[in-house]
Amino acid sequence: ELAQTLFEEAGDALFLFDPDDGRLVEVNPMAQRFCGMSRPALLKESVHALFRSEGTEGSGRLRRAYQNTGVFHSQDGFLLRQQPSGAWLPVNLTVARLHVRPRTLGLITARDVRDRLHSEAALRESESRKRAILESALDCIVTVDHHGKIIEFNPAAAKTFGYTREQAIGRSLAGLLIPPRFHEAHSRGMAQYLKTGECPILGQRIEVTALRADGSEFPVELTVTVIASKPAPVFTAFLRDITERKRAAAAIDERA
């Protein structure tokens, strides 16, 4: 009775089948819902007709799965045929062999993965957009974790500071880009935010002195934003070299 209840109430689609010919011998309500078919109609089907692989191997991959002993664990890349539309539903499969004396049955557990695939696709698209922004931005974009370690360093930053991305990632922001005399103030500001959630420079456009790889100092315009993230926040700095702007302003002042 417990097994029957679990079979009937399972949130995944369950298909019991004969391993010799693939014919279905029992299905649960979720399987009927997935396939859009009644139980009598489904029991006339075989797993060969209902499932296929997205790869080039066709049904061979599934055949090998349920002909082997043991369990074929959680495999993506399979599709389940639906009626009456004939559409194919992307599913994650587990195939097991059940020894129910005097016979052996196969059990396919199918889970709808459309939401997960959509989420993964959206994440990939978001990452692609982020990468495009980082690659094409004219301003330097430098992101650090709550320890002050650099986790993002875009091409503009590499050009401005004289470090490659590979050289910068994982290094301390203070030790790499901030002159030593400002290290203590930088550390205090980071500690204050982590303790109180407040920092006077966040969201403000300020002018600071930065340090190049060759040891030279130069003025930059800086804006820092914080991104709430688990387990700890990350900080993104947008910087712009304003050396030429300050030089032009000084020349105007001299002429005046």
LINWONOR-V186137 format. One record per residue. N is the residue number from 1. RES is the residue in one small letter. BURIAL is I if it has 9 or more other C-alpha atoms within 8 Angstrom, else O. Layout:
# LINWONOR-V186137
n=N res=RES burial=BURIAL
n=N res=RES burial=BURIAL
This chain:
# LINWONOR-V186137
n=1 res=e burial=O
n=2 res=l burial=O
n=3 res=a burial=O
n=4 res=q burial=O
n=5 res=t burial=O
n=6 res=l burial=O
n=7 res=f burial=I
n=8 res=e burial=O
n=9 res=e burial=O
n=10 res=a burial=I
n=11 res=g burial=O
n=12 res=d burial=I
n=13 res=a burial=I
n=14 res=l burial=I
n=15 res=f burial=I
n=16 res=l burial=I
n=17 res=f burial=I
n=18 res=d burial=I
n=19 res=p burial=I
n=20 res=d burial=O
n=21 res=d burial=O
n=22 res=g burial=I
n=23 res=r burial=I
n=24 res=l burial=I
n=25 res=v burial=I
n=26 res=e burial=I
n=27 res=v burial=I
n=28 res=n burial=I
n=29 res=p burial=I
n=30 res=m burial=I
n=31 res=a burial=I
n=32 res=q burial=I
n=33 res=r burial=O
n=34 res=f burial=O
n=35 res=c burial=I
n=36 res=g burial=I
n=37 res=m burial=I
n=38 res=s burial=O
n=39 res=r burial=I
n=40 res=p burial=O
n=41 res=a burial=O
n=42 res=l burial=I
n=43 res=l burial=I
n=44 res=k burial=O
n=45 res=e burial=I
n=46 res=s burial=I
n=47 res=v burial=I
n=48 res=h burial=O
n=49 res=a burial=O
n=50 res=l burial=I
n=51 res=f burial=I
n=52 res=r burial=I
n=53 res=s burial=I
n=54 res=e burial=O
n=55 res=g burial=O
n=56 res=t burial=O
n=57 res=e burial=O
n=58 res=g burial=I
n=59 res=s burial=I
n=60 res=g burial=O
n=61 res=r burial=I
n=62 res=l burial=I
n=63 res=r burial=O
n=64 res=r burial=O
n=65 res=a burial=I
n=66 res=y burial=I
n=67 res=q burial=O
n=68 res=n burial=O
n=69 res=t burial=O
n=70 res=g burial=O
n=71 res=v burial=O
n=72 res=f burial=I
n=73 res=h burial=O
n=74 res=s burial=O
n=75 res=q burial=I
n=76 res=d burial=O
n=77 res=g burial=I
n=78 res=f burial=I
n=79 res=l burial=I
n=80 res=l burial=I
n=81 res=r burial=I
n=82 res=q burial=I
n=83 res=q burial=I
n=84 res=p burial=O
n=85 res=s burial=O
n=86 res=g burial=O
n=87 res=a burial=O
n=88 res=w burial=O
n=89 res=l burial=I
n=90 res=p burial=I
n=91 res=v burial=I
n=92 res=n burial=I
n=93 res=l burial=I
n=94 res=t burial=I
n=95 res=v burial=I
n=96 res=a burial=I
n=97 res=r burial=I
n=98 res=l burial=O
n=99 res=h burial=O
n=100 res=v burial=O
n=101 res=r burial=O
n=102 res=p burial=O
n=103 res=r burial=O
n=104 res=t burial=I
n=105 res=l burial=I
n=106 res=g burial=I
n=107 res=l burial=I
n=108 res=i burial=I
n=109 res=t burial=I
n=110 res=a burial=I
n=111 res=r burial=I
n=112 res=d burial=I
n=113 res=v burial=I
n=114 res=r burial=I
n=115 res=d burial=O
n=116 res=r burial=O
n=117 res=l burial=O
n=118 res=h burial=O
n=119 res=s burial=O
n=120 res=e burial=O
n=121 res=a burial=O
n=122 res=a burial=O
n=123 res=l burial=O
n=124 res=r burial=O
n=125 res=e burial=O
n=126 res=s burial=O
n=127 res=e burial=O
n=128 res=s burial=O
n=129 res=r burial=O
n=130 res=k burial=O
n=131 res=r burial=O
n=132 res=a burial=O
n=133 res=i burial=O
n=134 res=l burial=I
n=135 res=e burial=I
n=136 res=s burial=O
n=137 res=a burial=I
n=138 res=l burial=O
n=139 res=d burial=I
n=140 res=c burial=I
n=141 res=i burial=I
n=142 res=v burial=I
n=143 res=t burial=I
n=144 res=v burial=I
n=145 res=d burial=I
n=146 res=h burial=I
n=147 res=h burial=O
n=148 res=g burial=I
n=149 res=k burial=I
n=150 res=i burial=I
n=151 res=i burial=I
n=152 res=e burial=I
n=153 res=f burial=I
n=154 res=n burial=I
n=155 res=p burial=I
n=156 res=a burial=I
n=157 res=a burial=I
n=158 res=a burial=I
n=159 res=k burial=I
n=160 res=t burial=I
n=161 res=f burial=I
n=162 res=g burial=I
n=163 res=y burial=I
n=164 res=t burial=I
n=165 res=r burial=I
n=166 res=e burial=O
n=167 res=q burial=O
n=168 res=a burial=I
n=169 res=i burial=I
n=170 res=g burial=O
n=171 res=r burial=I
n=172 res=s burial=I
n=173 res=l burial=I
n=174 res=a burial=I
n=175 res=g burial=I
n=176 res=l burial=I
n=177 res=l burial=I
n=178 res=i burial=I
n=179 res=p burial=I
n=180 res=p burial=O
n=181 res=r burial=O
n=182 res=f burial=O
n=183 res=h burial=I
n=184 res=e burial=O
n=185 res=a burial=O
n=186 res=h burial=I
n=187 res=s burial=O
n=188 res=r burial=O
n=189 res=g burial=I
n=190 res=m burial=I
n=191 res=a burial=O
n=192 res=q burial=I
n=193 res=y burial=I
n=194 res=l burial=I
n=195 res=k burial=O
n=196 res=t burial=O
n=197 res=g burial=O
n=198 res=e burial=O
n=199 res=c burial=I
n=200 res=p burial=O
n=201 res=i burial=I
n=202 res=l burial=I
n=203 res=g burial=O
n=204 res=q burial=I
n=205 res=r burial=O
n=206 res=i burial=O
n=207 res=e burial=O
n=208 res=v burial=O
n=209 res=t burial=I
n=210 res=a burial=I
n=211 res=l burial=I
n=212 res=r burial=I
n=213 res=a burial=I
n=214 res=d burial=O
n=215 res=g burial=O
n=216 res=s burial=O
n=217 res=e burial=I
n=218 res=f burial=I
n=219 res=p burial=I
n=220 res=v burial=I
n=221 res=e burial=I
n=222 res=l burial=I
n=223 res=t burial=I
n=224 res=v burial=I
n=225 res=t burial=I
n=226 res=v burial=I
n=227 res=i burial=O
n=228 res=a burial=O
n=229 res=s burial=O
n=230 res=k burial=O
n=231 res=p burial=O
n=232 res=a burial=O
n=233 res=p burial=I
n=234 res=v burial=I
n=235 res=f burial=I
n=236 res=t burial=I
n=237 res=a burial=I
n=238 res=f burial=I
n=239 res=l burial=I
n=240 res=r burial=I
n=241 res=d burial=I
n=242 res=i burial=I
n=243 res=t burial=I
n=244 res=e burial=O
n=245 res=r burial=O
n=246 res=k burial=O
n=247 res=r burial=O
n=248 res=a burial=O
n=249 res=a burial=O
n=250 res=a burial=O
n=251 res=a burial=O
n=252 res=i burial=O
n=253 res=d burial=O
n=254 res=e burial=O
n=255 res=r burial=O
n=256 res=a burial=O
